[in-house]
Every structure is written in structure tokens, then in C-alpha cells.
Amino acid sequence: MNQQASSASAGLNERFLQIQKWVAEGQYESALRDCRELAKLPAARVAAKGMEALALSFMDDASSAAEVLSTLPPASEIKQSEVLVTLGSAWFKVGALPKALPYFQAALAVRPDHVLAHARLGACLLAAGSTQAALTHLQAAHSAMPDSSGAALNLARAYLELGEAERALLVLPEKVVSDDPEGELLMATRADALFAAGQPEAAKVILRDLATVASPAGIESLVNTLSSKGEHEEAADLLREALDKYPDSVALWALMSELARVRGHHGEAARALQRALDMKPDSAALWAQLATLSDHRLVNVNAQEAADKALALTAGQSGGVRAQALAAKAHVQADLDQTSEAEATYRAALAEAPDYPRALSGLGQLLMQIGRVEEATEVFERLKAVAPMMGWNQLIHARQVPEDPAVLSQMEVAARRPSMEGPVKAHLLFSLASAWEKKGDADKAWALATEANEATKALLHYQPEEHRDRIEREMARFSAAFMASRAGYGNPSEVPVFVLGMPRSGTTLVEQILGSHSQIFGAGELSLIPQQIQKLEAWEMNLGTGRRYPECVDDMTQEESKRFADKLLSELRAYAPDAQRIVDKLPHNFEHVGLIKLLFPNARILHLKREPRDVAMSNYFIDYGAKFGGMGFAYDLTWIGEQLVDHQRLMAHWHDVFPGQILEVDYDALVDDVDGWAHRIIDFLGLAWEPGVLAFQSLDRAVKTASVWQVRQPVYTTSKAKWKKYEAHLAPLEAALAQVPASPQAWPVPARQPGLFLDAMAALRKGQAQEAESLFARLLEEQPRHAAAMHFRGAACFQQGKLDDAATWMGRSLRFHRGHRSWAENLIKVEEARGRTEQVQRLRQMLAGKQPLSEVLPVESADPL
């Protein structure tokens, strides 16, 4: 009997060794097949299911792996060290570090010299941010396995996190053998250590050498190393060169997307994902990632189609892959304000994978937005159990500050762990600053907020001088005289209401008050006016005029203004067809009051003002995720001060131009007397008072701004004079606030009627070529760089048979607007009519990209360059 048992045990061991071999060789389907067969034997079930979960984790199906693991006994009920290590490794691989730790610890309790248990426990503690605790286990593993690349890598990383770069260099080999599968990673880590040891040039030599021979996996390591040092542009250049070498690498295109996202280039991120999808169109994961870019402006992708594609590809499947697709769909639904649908879809994702972090995070944020704060907190607690740093980050935003200082210390370690984002994770530092502020340690909070802001500034392209220039041009253009000259423009509707002011000045609170009235609909931050400005500038770009907003408003005709306003009003009306007032609450619309009143002369405008230093502090402590975005000013005290000055100057200007048409709402006075101010606001909108207005905290609507928590609470005054806690640090802000430039001179009202270009085009279409040429000539006297006027002046000459003049003007237009293919084709027709065969051939070569424009159309002295 004993011999039979021994033989059976030997047979099981052989089968398990074969499964391990399948996993090591990447033959996961074979491993899964054997695991599921072995699991039918009671004695082998736990071990077999553990190996199944491990294989699933290597297949990137974390949710399915977690689902299998959740059916197995806790560590305390398992006595076999190998089984414990397998289960711990599977939990570790799916990212559930708190669940992995007990299995490794139990394995070492059974067998203290288990080298793999030391290695995995050390790696797990390292990933969890407990670097000092990890060190003992990693040293034991490296001592027992001195030739193991993995043991060396993890120990070196631990030394690097502890600031001991020289010890890390001693662990890492100076060269690696050619067949070491982790050789590229070892060298990338050595470069990382050289950076930390103050030898950046030696580090870059290694990276440059590696880049010439690295595989796609090695390139990924190099990109991560450079990014972690804040060298994002160099990382992007290296990756572009690698994609020239490996243009069919789906992994590298996906990495390019991630790097672009980190840098704030969301359009580029979407394009890279689309390239990856060209090669792997059946990847539900890639479609899901594409869908989640939907909440970033200027991303030319149909998020709903991408999410639906991910769902279709996972139809009939279960587990993690399906959960990812469902979470992507829910993300898109939430972005479209389909809150009930989004909630149901998030819950469907969690039914597939109860511990899926993205679904838990998304559901919690959605519940916060719609005011179900307690439910959101419960979801974040679930998130904390599987992804502690992510969970605590969300809980802090929900005003749940950790009592245990060790939690904040672990978060700080995690925040300073280099990643693709750079040397630190700014979003975690912002959360920590908020936590320490709530704990009453203003100095610690300030230090963390400053570190977070400085880290974010490295990724910004915000230029404060450009903002000031635009503000002053708006003041110069939208003068009282100009507005008087445009009487009768736009749509007289009183439906639009605009709530504006500096961010964090109370705009969300006022929108909540307004939205509680039965005849008012709060539509949120719509961006309708900024989008209209983009369209105006795009039109000018298409014409090649070189004019921007607000200069281009000169050319808007009364008919155009009515058409633009009617379209915007119909978009507003779609939100609430029967509402008497519809609120667009976009703080930075304070920059565009002139255009608002041009399009909607009877629109109600409410401006929120607040103590400037309180506004500054509130912005300085908020992470807007504004890489390359319009909120870039918020990451520097001087920039904030300059923006506040520009805001005050501009609002004073609007009051002069539109006296009595803007209601000033003082935030501090509002929170002291909500009842009185609510009556005043409703009266300003021309509506009857309703008592329900004062129950605005219970308004059933989503709030997506940084004020999501505050608007669900009773009005409080504790944020008043918050700046005084940080007074010692505010010298740059105070200096900026003290510098108020003089107001610019108003531009003269244009002497000619707007629409001259449209009149000329109308004459051209009617065959009135001589009149059209005259009108285009008048326009060019005023705007000598108007490329479209040049081109169509040439077309008018062509209609009159003046071929030489036609060629001259069309040629000039192309030098100003060289990307206009149809204009080049028109010039070819003119040159054909002139019989200039060689020039026609050169133009065709230019269109084919085979000859530069400068050789085909050299600059003439008459060109107004």
C-alpha cells in the first residue's frame, strides 16, 4: 500500500513538473488542460488550481486567475510549502499584494530555507512599498542564488529605493552573457543605478548601446528607465526609432500610447492604439483602452464604438477580459452622463471580477459624482483591500484620511517610486498633501503639494505670457464701441445662463443652487463657447489668413452670428427642451464674455469672486491632470497670481462694457447667507422663488468637477481664509498679485462691413469676376497675408482670361498655405492654360512629394512676407 502511495505521489510530481515546464515555455493552454484534469483528483486539487491560476496570470487574465484563487483555502489551512509558494505567486502576479503575502509567510514558516519563498516574499514586499522589510528576504535569495538575474534585479531595486545606488551597482553585473533572457533588463537597471549614483553620461552610454540591439521587450525597459528619470522626450525619440525598426510590434505601439498619455498627448495616444489595432484588430483589451481615452478633448475617436467593439469581442466570455470590456463601456457611459447605465455596467463588470480595480475605482467615482457618498466610500474600501494605494488615494478624495501614520508613509514611498510618470507620482503626492492638511500639519502638506506641482510642471507647456497676451487682445477687441457696432447680432433668447469665475471660486455651488429650481437645468461644464472659438480659428486657418481669435471676430457677419447662436442654443435645448433657463457652468468662460454677449445679448451671466489667496491655495492643492492643458497655470504660485490679476482686469473690463448685465456673487458672502443670495440669484434670472432651491445638496445630478465632495455637504465656512495657514510660503504669489499692468488701448472699430470675403466669393460664384477681383483686392489691402483672398483673386483673374495675374496670385497663396492640395490643382489648370508644360510637371511632382515647394514656387519680392 505504501509502495502504491509512493508511486502515485511520484506520478503526481511528474505531472506537476510537466505543468511547470509548460508554464516556463509559455505553453499556457497545455498547462491549463493538465491543471484542470489534475484538479479532478481530491489530493491534487489545491495544487492544480493554484497552477491553473498561475498560468492564467501569465496569460494576462488576472480576473479569471483571481476567481480561481478565491475558491482555494487560506494560507493557514495549507501545509505544503510548494503549494503555498504557487498560490502566493499567482496572487502576486495578478497584483493582489495583500493576499499574496500570507502565503509566502506561511511557506517560510513551514520551511525557513525556501529560497523561492524568500525571493517572492521580498519581491512582494518591495512592490507593496515595504522596502526595508523586503531587504532581508531579497538578500537571502541573492545569497542562495548568486547567478539568478531575477534575484539580482530585485535586490538592486531595493537598494535603489533605499538610496544606496553604489550597493545596487555591486549587485548588478557590468556585462551580461548573450543568452541571458533578462540581460537587457539587467543593463537597463544598471543604467538606472548609474543615474542615481550621479553618473548620467555612463548611464546614457548603456542605454544608447542597448537601443541598437534591444528586442521590443528591451526597448520597453529602456523607455521605462528614461521616463522614470523624467527624460520623456528622449524616451519618445528612442521609441520612435524602435518603431522604425519594429513597425509591426503591437507591444511597442501600445507602449507609445502609454507614454503619450503620460505626457498629456491624448490624441497621439489614441493614434498609437489605432496602429496597434491595425495589426491586432481582435484585441478586446486594446479596444477597451481606446474607449477610455474618451474623456480627453481633441481625441478623434468614437469611444462608444470602441467600447462596443470590446464588448462584442468578449461576448460569451467571462472573467477578467469581459470585466475590462464592461468597465470601458461604463467609463464611456459615465462620460456621456448616462449615470444609471454606467452604474449597471460597472456592477456587471464586478459580477465578472469582484476585485477588478478599475471597475471598483470607476464605480466609486461615479457614486461620488451622483451624491451617494457613503456607498462610494464602501466601494473604495473594497478597492483598498485589493489595491491599497489606489484605494487610499480615492478614500482621501472622499475625505477619509488614514489614522495610521504608517499608511501615509507607505503612500509616500509609493509616490516616490520612479515610474513612467517620472521620478515621482504627482497624483499621490497631491493626495498626501490633502491628507496632511486635514491632519493639521500645514508644513508637511505644503512641502508635498510643492513637490507635486514641481513634478507636474516638468510635463507642462503652459506659457503665462501667451495667456496675458490673449486676455489683452480680448479687452482691446471687445470694446463698448465694437459691441455697439454689432447691435442686433446673435439670438435674443434668455434661456442660456453662464456661471463663470476663477476655478475653485464657488461656481459649482452656484450651479447646484440654480439646478434645484424646477425651471432651471444645470448642464455642467459644456465647453460650447471654447469649441465655437476653435471653429472660428479653424475657419481662419483654412483660409490661410493667419488671424486668430479674437481678431477674426471682425469678419463675423450678423447672419453668421445668428446661425452660430441658433446652433449653440439648439445644443443647449437638447439637454432640457422645456427649461426656461439652462446653465453652462464653465469657470474659464470669464475670458469669453465678449463672444457670449455677441451671440446671446440677453444671456444671464453670474460671476463668482472669492478672496484671491484662497482661490490660489485651493488651486495649488488640486491635481487637475493638466499636462498640456488649459489648467496649467495652477501648478505655480507666480502663474496663479498672474492669472488672478488677468481675471480681475478682464472682469473689470466686462463690467465697463456690459454695465448691470453681470451679477457679481461673492463666495464668502454666499456661504454666510445662502438664503439671501439664493433669492438674489433666482431674481436675477427673472424667475419666481421656489423653497426647494435651498435643498440643493440633494440635487440628483452628476458633479464631475474637483468640487464633487463639497457640493454634497452642508455649506461650510472652514475654507475661508485658508491661505493664512500658508502665509509664510506665499511671497511669489503676493509679488505677482501686486503687479497689475495698464489696460490696453481699444482697437478701432473696423471701418468696413464684415463679410467682405464672403461677398467676394458670392460674386465669383455668380460669374461677376471683375467685381470679385475688386473685392478681393480691397480685402488684401487690409489683410495682405489672407491666402484665400490671394487664391480666389487669382481665380477671378482666370475667369477674365488674365492668366499671368492668375498664376501670380495663386502661386502666392500656395506659399502661404502650402498644404492646400485643391489650390495646387487649380494652379495646374492655370499653367496648362498658359501652355507651361514644364511648370505643370513640377507642380505634379510637388503634389506627389517628390519636389519641394521652394523649387517649384520661389519667393517673389512682391510677396508680403
C-alpha positions, 0 to 999 in steps of 0.5 A: 500500500505504501509502495502504491502511495509512493508511486502515485505521489511520484506520478503526481510530481511528474505531472506537476513538473510537466505543468511547470515546464509548460508554464516556463515555455509559455505553453499556457493552454497545455498547462491549463488542460493538465491543471484542470484534469489534475484538479479532478483528483481530491489530493491534487486539487489545491495544487492544480488550481493554484497552477491553473491560476498561475498560468492564467496570470501569465496569460494576462487574465488576472480576473479569471486567475483571481476567481480561481484563487478565491475558491482555494483555502487560506494560507493557514489551512495549507501545509505544503510549502510548494503549494503555498509558494504557487498560490502566493505567486499567482496572487502576486502576479495578478497584483493582489499584494495583500493576499499574496503575502500570507502565503509566502509567510506561511511557506517560510514558516513551514520551511525557513530555507525556501529560497523561492519563498524568500525571493517572492516574499521580498519581491512582494514586499518591495512592490507593496512599498515595504522596502526595508522589510523586503531587504532581508528576504531579497538578500537571502535569495541573492545569497542562495542564488548568486547567478539568478538575474531575477534575484539580482534585479530585485535586490538592486531595486531595493537598494535603489529605493533605499538610496544606496545606488553604489550597493545596487551597482555591486549587485548588478553585473557590468556585462551580461552573457548573450543568452541571458533572457533578462540581460537587457533588463539587467543593463537597463537597471544598471543604467538606472543605478548609474543615474542615481549614483550621479553618473548620467553620461555612463548611464546614457552610454548603456542605454544608447548601446542597448537601443541598437540591439534591444528586442521590443521587450528591451526597448520597453525597459529602456523607455521605462528607465528614461521616463522614470528619470523624467527624460520623456522626450528622449524616451519618445525619440528612442521609441520612435526609432524602435518603431522604425525598426519594429513597425509591426510590434503591437507591444511597442505601439501600445507602449507609445500610447502609454507614454503619450498619455503620460505626457498629456498627448491624448490624441497621439495616444489614441493614434498609437492604439489605432496602429496597434489595432491595425495589426491586432484588430481582435484585441478586446483589451486594446479596444477597451483602452481606446474607449477610455481615452474618451474623456480627453478633448481633441481625441478623434475617436468614437469611444462608444464604438470602441467600447462596443467593439470590446464588448462584442469581442468578449461576448460569451466570455467571462472573467477578467477580459469581459470585466475590462470590456464592461468597465470601458463601456461604463467609463464611456457611459459615465462620460456621456452622463448616462449615470444609471447605465454606467452604474449597471455596467460597472456592477456587471463588470464586478459580477465578472471580477469582484476585485477588478480595480478599475471597475471598483475605482470607476464605480466609486467615482461615479457614486461620488459624482451622483451624491451617494457618498457613503456607498462610494466610500464602501466601494473604495474600501473594497478597492483598498483591500485589493489595491491599497494605494489606489484605494487610499488615494480615492478614500482621501478624495472622499475625505477619509484620511488614514489614522495610521501614520504608517499608511501615509508613509507607505503612500509616500514611498509609493509616490516616490517610486520612479515610474513612467510618470517620472521620478515621482507620482504627482497624483499621490503626492497631491493626495498626501498633501490633502491628507496632511492638511486635514491632519493639521500639519500645514508644513508637511502638506505644503512641502508635498503639494510643492513637490507635486506641482514641481513634478507636474510642471516638468510635463507642462507647456503652459506659457503665462505670457501667451495667456496675458497676451490673449486676455489683452487682445480680448479687452482691446477687441471687445470694446463698448464701441465694437459691441455697439457696432454689432447691435442686433447680432446673435439670438435674443433668447434668455434661456442660456445662463453662464456661471463663470469665475476663477476655478475653485471660486464657488461656481459649482455651488452656484450651479447646484443652487440654480439646478434645484429650481424646477425651471432651471437645468444645470448642464455642467461644464459644456465647453460650447463657447471654447469649441465655437472659438476653435471653429472660428480659428479653424475657419481662419486657418483654412483660409490661410489668413493667419488671424486668430481669435479674437481678431477674426471676430471682425469678419463675423457677419450678423447672419453668421452670428445668428446661425452660430447662436441658433446652433449653440442654443439648439445644443443647449435645448437638447439637454432640457427642451422645456427649461426656461433657463439652462446653465453652462457652468464653465469657470474659464468662460470669464475670458469669453464674455465678449463672444457670449454677449455677441451671440446671446445679448440677453444671456444671464451671466453670474460671476463668482469672486472669492478672496484671491489667496484662497482661490490660489491655495485651493488651486495649488492643492488640486491635481487637475491632470493638466499636462498640456492643458488649459489648467496649467497655470495652477501648478505655480504660485507666480502663474496663479497670481498672474492669472488672478490679476488677468481675471480681475482686469478682464472682469473689470473690463466686462463690467465697463462694457456690459454695465448691470448685465453681470451679477457679481456673487461673492463666495464668502458672502454666499456661504454666510447667507445662502438664503439671501443670495439664493433669492438674489440669484433666482431674481436675477434670472427673472424667475419666481422663488421656489423653497426647494432651491435651498435643498440643493445638496440633494440635487440628483445630478452628476458633479464631475468637477474637483468640487464633487465632495463639497457640493454634497455637504452642508455649506461650510465656512472652514475654507475661508481664509485658508491661505493664512495657514500658508502665509509664510510660503506665499511671497511669489504669489503676493509679488505677482498679485501686486503687479497689475499692468495698464489696460490696453488701448481699444482697437478701432472699430473696423471701418468696413462691413464684415463679410467682405470675403464672403461677398467676394466669393458670392460674386465669383460664384455668380460669374461677376469676376471683375467685381470679385477681383475688386473685392478681393483686392480691397480685402488684401489691402487690409489683410495682405497675408489672407491666402484665400483672398490671394487664391480666389483673386487669382481665380477671378483673374482666370475667369477674365482670361488674365492668366499671368495675374492668375498664376501670380496670385495663386502661386502666392497663396500656395506659399502661404498655405502650402498644404492646400492640395485643391489650390495646387490643382487649380494652379495646374489648370492655370499653367496648362492654360498658359501652355507651361508644360514644364511648370505643370510637371513640377507642380505634379511632382510637388503634389506627389512629394517628390519636389519641394515647394521652394523649387517649384514656387520661389519667393517673389519680392512682391510677396508680403512676407 
